[in-house]
Every structure is written in structure tokens, then in C-alpha cells.
Amino acid sequence: MTGCQTVFDPRAFDSVRVVLPTQFGEFDVTAVEVRPGLVYLALARGDLSDGAPVLTRVHSECLTGDALTSLRCDCGIQLRMALRRVAAEGRGVVLYATGHEGRGIGLLNKLRAYVEQDEGADTVDANLRLGLPVDDRSYTEAAHVLRELGVLSVRLLTNNPDKAHGLEAAGIAVERMEPLRTAAHVRNVGYLRTKEQRLGHGDTAGEELPGPVIPPEAVDLIGNVDPPLDRPYVVLKYAQTLDGRIATGGGDSKWISGEEERALSHALRAACDAIMVGIGTVLRDDCRLNVRLVPGASPLRVVLDSTLRTPSDALLFTGLDDGAASTLILTTERSTEADRSRVRDLGAGIRVLPEGPGGVDLKAGLQQLRAEGVRSLLVEGGAQVITSLLGAGLVDRIVVGTAPRIIGAGTEAVGDLGVLRVTDGIVLRNRSVHLTADDVVTAWDVG
Ligand SMILES: NC(=O)c1ccc[n+]([C@@H]2O[C@H](COP(=O)([O-])OP(=O)(O)OC[C@H]3O[C@@H](n4cnc5c(N)ncnc54)[C@H](OP(=O)(O)O)[C@@H]3O)[C@@H](O)[C@H]2O)c1
């Protein structure tokens, strides 16, 4: 395959064919100007015209989700999943439908609809309040481009039955729909549920790649995210043995919980704006703190590190160049300027905050995160950070995976809180219980 060439188009649409290398591999791209100024891009792999149904995604353009990583929708993750699926199968097409922005109402109107949603409307009523159609997309042009590529029948990657009906009405046989489920974020779970309940979409959340099954309600374990003005809503999450240890005496914690519980933890990461641990966990576990076990967005990674002991080769500095989340280190005046530059040079952010008991002043740290737009924060440990946050009364929700394992003396999940009488202990409310293959996950409101 060679560079760019203009193709003779019998139907007088202007079109171009070119090879596009992507992070998912090389695709043959056919760009067709279906109307003046409106270009559809078909990213194809393999022979599409051999008669067998073609793995196909008709992806409605979403600038904010696809290119700018917006978490108001699941579009960007679905787009990348579709490209990955087609590349893995070696035959198929992702048809990028421009002009479908905001279900056909256009970018500006979509953003106006977001304003309505911020004032309480769901994604359907927001359009109606603006006097706009709920869904103004047509699939005629998509069907035309598919036919030009030799595609007559498809296995359609979508949760949306209307898309399948639209293509069928335009003459493309839909052999079956194959869902593209993503791990919900607390910022888009309302949108996903409205799509299910009011627009007839199939299950939009959950795992359908090979691997453990993620329950759609993973995001429900997080509870009702309603952050105060001076800090994020804080969710504490850890995995413990039945005797309450999060690691052995030597610090080993891999793996306390089973595969399904760990995938659930990744779904919780994907649901939050940021994830935070102490430097003790980074040094012991060299954790990446990203989302790998479910299809979802990786949150901002935050480390409490008073003196900047985070090593330059820590895994949480990796992936900064491939669309992964950023890393932010909360430190104090006790770190040196040389270490701050070292960490900045690795692409991470540094915030110098006052000192408090245990290291970084937690109230100042959480206030800083809130000021930077973090509304939901998942804290994954370790023991000292868990203890500091609970001691300071800064936890809203606690999610604990309890594994059927007893290890005796080791690292306790929670250290000394100065509680002398049981009745003075922290009270948990609103229990929610979820069973995974091996473990019991309980979630509670704190206080
Ligand atoms: N099972 C699980 O779910 C799970 C999850 C995470 C970790 N772990 C395990 O937990 C162990 C690590 O726990 P850890 O207690 O040693 O480390 P940690 O809680 O992750 O980190 C503690 C360190 O964070 C820094 N820090 C900064 N500000 C702090 C503050 N306000 N409060 C508390 N700490 C603050 C302090 O170091 P500086 O003074 O240098 O700033 C402190 O020594 C490892 O064995 C790990 O495997 C288990």
C-alpha cells in the first residue's frame, strides 16, 4: 500500500484513499465527501467484499469525547474499542460519521444541551428543552459508503438498536448487534442510564471483552457523589484478608483478592476523577494506578509524598505519552527543588502544600484537588493514608473487598484511631453488598 491517491468515484462524490497508521495498527482509509463539507472516513482492514458479514462500527462523530477525552459520554472509549476490535479481527471497518455530532444537532447545540444537563435535564430532555430533536441522525450516507466499500451485511458494534434499524432501512443487512460496553464513570452514568431507559440502548456498562464480568452496578458501589465545596467526594477502597490485613508483615499484598474483585477495583478507578495513594504503596508495589482490566478511562494519579521519594523509574510515570492520565505529586517544603525538577521533567505535576500530621496536610491536599476540578477521589491506600483520612474525618464512602484468606499478623488496614470504646468507633451506614467469584465486597457511607 502506498501514499495518497485520488480515486475515480462513479457517483461523483469526491473521495480519497490513503493508508493511516494508528496506535491500533494500519488501516486503509477511504474518505468520502457525502455532502459539501461533510466527509465520512472509513477505516478498514481486510477484504470487505467477500460476502461474509463485516465487523462494522458506524461511529457518530463526538469531538469532545473522541479527541478531547471528555467523560460526559462513552464515545472516545467506544471508538478506541472498535478500532482495537477491528484490528484484532483483521477484517472490518470503523466508519466515522461526521455530521452526527450530538446525535445530529451539531457541536454548539450539543454544548448547549450540556448546559441544560448541568441544570438537571437528562440527555433526552436537554435537546427537547432547546427545541431540538432527540436524535436527528440519518444512516443513509453511512449505508452508501459501506456499499461503496463492498459491505452488504454487517455485525454491528453498537448498543443502539436505532442504528441497526437505520442501516437496515438504508439497505445494509445487520446480521447481529455486538455490544460495546464501557465501565461507567460517575460523570456519565446518568447519561448511560438515560440511553438505556429512554433510548432503548442495550446494557451500556460492563465488560464484554474476554476476562472477568464486571457488574453494571460497579459504579453504584461509589454511592451518591455530592462533594463539598472544599474537597472531593472521597471513596476509600482496599482489599483485605478475612482477618483484616491489607498486606503481610513483609508488605506483600499481591494478590489478596481474586481476579473479579480486582477487575471491579479497576471499574471503580474508571468511575472516578482521580486515584490517590501514599508514597509507601508506590515504593512497595510500584503500582501503575491506571485502568487495565475493564474498558474505561484512567483517572488522574495522585501521590502523597512529603519529601519526593518517588523514584524516577516508578511505573506511574509511564504511559504519559499515549493518552494515559497525568500524575500529580502532593509534596511539602521538605522536598528539594532538585527533586521537584526531576519529577516535573518526567511529565508529572508537583504541588507544594503545608505539612500536617503524617506528612502532607490532607485538608490542604484535598482542597487543592477540588480546586483543580477533582470531584470524586478514590483512595487505594496504604495503611497510613487510610488511617490518616479516617482519623481526619475526610472519608465519605468505604468499599472493602474481603477475601477468603487468613494470614495472621501483617499490615492492618486501619491503624490507631485513638478509639477507646467500641461505641466511639466510626459508624458506617447504608450497606451495599456485592459478591464476586471469590470475595465479598461491601460498601458503606461513612459517618
Ligand atoms: N490490600 C490493599 O488494598 C492495599 C492497597 C494499597 C496498599 N497496600 C499495601 O499497604 C502497604 C503500604 O502502606 P503504607 O502505610 O506503608 O504506605 P502508604 O499509606 O501508601 O504511604 C504512607 C506514606 O505516605 C506519606 N504521606 C504523606 N502524607 C501523608 C498523610 N497525610 N498521611 C499518611 N501518609 C502520608 C508518608 O510518607 P512521607 O512522610 O515520606 O511523605 C507515609 O509514610 C504496602 O504493603 C502495600 O502493598 C495494600
The ligand as a MOL file (V3000), in Angstrom:
LIG
                    3D

  0  0  0     0  0            999 V3000
M  V30 BEGIN CTAB
M  V30 COUNTS 48 52 0 0 0
M  V30 BEGIN ATOM
M  V30 1 N -4.6150 -4.5290 50.0280 0
M  V30 2 C -4.7640 -3.3210 49.5370 0
M  V30 3 O -5.8470 -2.9520 49.0490 0
M  V30 4 C -3.5990 -2.3650 49.5580 0
M  V30 5 C -3.7260 -1.1340 48.9120 0
M  V30 6 C -2.6480 -0.2550 48.9560 0
M  V30 7 C -1.5150 -0.6090 49.6400 0
M  V30 8 N -1.4290 -1.8220 50.2420 0 CHG=1
M  V30 9 C -0.2380 -2.2020 50.9970 0
M  V30 10 O -0.0280 -1.2250 52.0030 0
M  V30 11 C 1.3720 -1.1450 52.2510 0
M  V30 12 C 1.7910 0.3150 52.1810 0
M  V30 13 O 1.1670 1.0020 53.2290 0
M  V30 14 P 1.9690 2.1220 53.9760 0
M  V30 15 O 1.1440 2.5020 55.1640 0
M  V30 16 O 3.3690 1.6860 54.1860 0 CHG=-1
M  V30 17 O 2.0480 3.2680 52.9000 0
M  V30 18 P 1.0530 4.3930 52.3750 0
M  V30 19 O -0.0700 4.6230 53.3330 0
M  V30 20 O 0.7430 4.1140 50.9800 0
M  V30 21 O 2.0280 5.6550 52.3910 0
M  V30 22 C 2.4010 6.2160 53.6170 0
M  V30 23 C 3.3470 7.3600 53.3660 0
M  V30 24 O 2.6760 8.3790 52.6640 0
M  V30 25 C 3.2400 9.6170 53.0110 0
M  V30 26 N 2.2340 10.5630 53.4300 0
M  V30 27 C 2.2130 11.8680 53.0280 0
M  V30 28 N 1.2170 12.5000 53.6240 0
M  V30 29 C 0.5610 11.6030 54.3820 0
M  V30 30 C -0.5460 11.7080 55.2490 0
M  V30 31 N -1.2100 12.8590 55.4350 0
M  V30 32 N -0.9440 10.6090 55.9060 0
M  V30 33 C -0.3210 9.4260 55.7300 0
M  V30 34 N 0.7530 9.2790 54.9420 0
M  V30 35 C 1.2050 10.3750 54.2600 0
M  V30 36 C 4.1740 9.3550 54.1790 0
M  V30 37 O 5.4940 9.3290 53.6760 0
M  V30 38 P 6.3300 10.6860 53.6470 0
M  V30 39 O 6.4110 11.1470 55.0740 0
M  V30 40 O 7.6020 10.3340 53.0290 0
M  V30 41 O 5.5130 11.6530 52.8460 0
M  V30 42 C 3.8010 7.9720 54.6350 0
M  V30 43 O 4.8810 7.2590 55.1840 0
M  V30 44 C 2.0710 -1.9730 51.1970 0
M  V30 45 O 2.4420 -3.2000 51.7620 0
M  V30 46 C 1.0070 -2.1820 50.1560 0
M  V30 47 O 1.1740 -3.3870 49.4770 0
M  V30 48 C -2.4610 -2.7050 50.2200 0
M  V30 END ATOM
M  V30 BEGIN BOND
M  V30 1 1 1 2
M  V30 2 2 2 3
M  V30 3 1 2 4
M  V30 4 1 4 5
M  V30 5 2 4 48
M  V30 6 2 5 6
M  V30 7 1 6 7
M  V30 8 2 7 8
M  V30 9 1 8 9
M  V30 10 1 8 48
M  V30 11 1 9 10
M  V30 12 1 9 46
M  V30 13 1 10 11
M  V30 14 1 11 12
M  V30 15 1 11 44
M  V30 16 1 12 13
M  V30 17 1 13 14
M  V30 18 2 14 15
M  V30 19 1 14 16
M  V30 20 1 14 17
M  V30 21 1 17 18
M  V30 22 2 18 19
M  V30 23 1 18 20
M  V30 24 1 18 21
M  V30 25 1 21 22
M  V30 26 1 22 23
M  V30 27 1 23 24
M  V30 28 1 23 42
M  V30 29 1 24 25
M  V30 30 1 25 26
M  V30 31 1 25 36
M  V30 32 1 26 27
M  V30 33 1 26 35
M  V30 34 2 27 28
M  V30 35 1 28 29
M  V30 36 1 29 30
M  V30 37 2 29 35
M  V30 38 1 30 31
M  V30 39 2 30 32
M  V30 40 1 32 33
M  V30 41 2 33 34
M  V30 42 1 34 35
M  V30 43 1 36 37
M  V30 44 1 36 42
M  V30 45 1 37 38
M  V30 46 2 38 39
M  V30 47 1 38 40
M  V30 48 1 38 41
M  V30 49 1 42 43
M  V30 50 1 44 45
M  V30 51 1 44 46
M  V30 52 1 46 47
M  V30 END BOND
M  V30 END CTAB
M  END
